């Protein structure tokens, strides 16, 4: 399935479910009270760009490289959040980011030595761009405080993705003469209902209640487990560097859980 079509279908499906929840639980009044409607629209389009770069990275390189480089986002957040959100930088954040970055290097190393380097380099670039978009989205969400639910944010993610990527999806589908299969239908259902509607909502709710630096680092559970799923589902065998990198990333997560401190001060007019 073309990447654009996959994103649009899963986001449209998730958007229908989240839209019903939004309308049934006072979502319109929630958005009005928050005063952040324009910023919600913006974060929706940022997430749409993140997704397309992410899928492009997987197609051009491989699953491990795509997911791992997308999760460079906590590095960008750790460097930019003190200026963008006016938060106090904690030493443990930088230590954890350094440890996680070392783990990322070990995860990405096999991708850098792929035989087809001409396809690997564009994949790496797309992965880094996905990570930058991910970091931007996390900081935008955090700047809006705790007054907006994760399901509402996820609905705006879906809206931005469908609006921005539908022309691309149509073009890719027509030019590739793609025909929908039952297997792809199940992939769309699972990714739309579980990974998008449910997991996006849960992760966004988590960002509201912890330091944004910690949310990104704890989110490293995804690249740690992606080599396992790649092995089980499509036969990509992880090298020893992947296992070592995963161990470092888990260690970084433990550091912020055990030694990190939560938000102690309100944000000072972020992104105004």
Number of C-alpha atoms within 10 A of each C-alpha: 17 19 20 24 22 20 25 27 21 25 28 19 19 28 27 17 17 24 20 12 15 19 11 10 11 10 18 12 11 16 17 10 12 13 12 16 12 9 14 24 15 17 24 25 23 23 24 28 20 26 23 21 25 28 24 23 30 20 17 21 26 21 21 27 30 30 28 27 26 27 28 25 27 30 22 19 27 22 16 18 23 14 14 18 21 17 19 12 15 13 9 15 24 15 14 28 27 16 20 27 21 17 25 28 17 21 29 21 15 16 21 16 10 14 9 12 13 11 15 22 17 16 26 27 18 25 31 25 22 31 28 23 24 28 28 22 23 25 21 20 21 23 22 19 16 15 13 20 18 22 25 22 22 30 28 24 27 29 22 23 28 24 14 16 20 16 14 15 20 14 14 17 18 11 9 10 9 12 9 10 10 8 8 13 15 11 13 23 16 15 21 26 19 15 16 24 26 18 17 19 20 16 17 22 21 17 21 21 14 14 20 26 30 25 21 25 28 19 16 23 15 12 24 24 13 19 25 17 14 16 12 11 9 9 11 15 12 16 13 12 17 24 16 15 24 25 15 22 28 19 16 26 23 15 20 22 14 8 11 18 14 13 13 9 9 11 14 12 11 18 13 7
